[in-house]
Amino acid sequence: GESVGLHLPTLSVQEGDNSIINCAYSNSASDYFIWYKQESGKGPQFIIDIRSNMDKRQGQRVTVLLNKTVKHLSLQIAATQPGDSAVYFCAERQGSQGNLIFGKGTKLSVKP
Amino acid sequence: KAGVTQTPRYLIKTRGQQVTLSCSPISGHRSVSWYQQTPGQGLQFLFEYFSETQRNKGNFPGRFSGRQFSNSRSEMNVSTLELGDSALYLCASHGLTTVTDTQYFGPGTRLTVL
């Protein structure tokens, strides 16, 4: 079965608020994690990634936090905008030649 | 730099038929991975090709196969289609560095099996 899961299947936030999307993984050997955003009718779009030797990485309006102690990954989106509405997937890779294993996704809905 | 392209975008087939989907990776990327996306199972890994060789394979029946050409373009084939094969088939290309393995996805091919 999948080793990556999500705590919240849906998340509704007000425009301008910060969003936090969570993800749990079960394999402590995973060394690389990615967040993807998928809009309706499109393929997943890369947002941000993080390696297991880091615990935080920031991008433009997004931050990924990795807590290896509890095997938890989160994506924080600052000042959420309507264009952020999409399904967000976390994925993990196990080993340098491992395939990506995806969680089932969280749907983010931004209310204007 | 052009992104990952997939053809066709939409396809309708009937049970028992076979189908071939095509993927052109980002220029310079040598690795291509294929995924099946369904509402019930989410994104599931099919296989990965690197330098014309299958390097990794997911847990799918032998009806699902693929190949990669010398220009890194890849095709996947599904034979003896079943209703459950209806899905969005996504291709992702990656440059395979030793540090990261960012995979960039194409728009997908929506396959409907009737």
Interface residues (C-beta under 8 A of the other chain):
Chain A: E2 Y32 I34 Y36 G41 K42 G43 P44 Q45 F46 D49 R51 F89 A91 R93 S96 Q97 G98 N99 L100 I101 F102 G103 K104 G105
Chain B: V4 S33 Y35 G42 L43 Q44 F45 E48 R55 N56 G58 L90 A92 T98 V99 T100 D101 T102 Q103 Y104 F105 G106 P107 G108
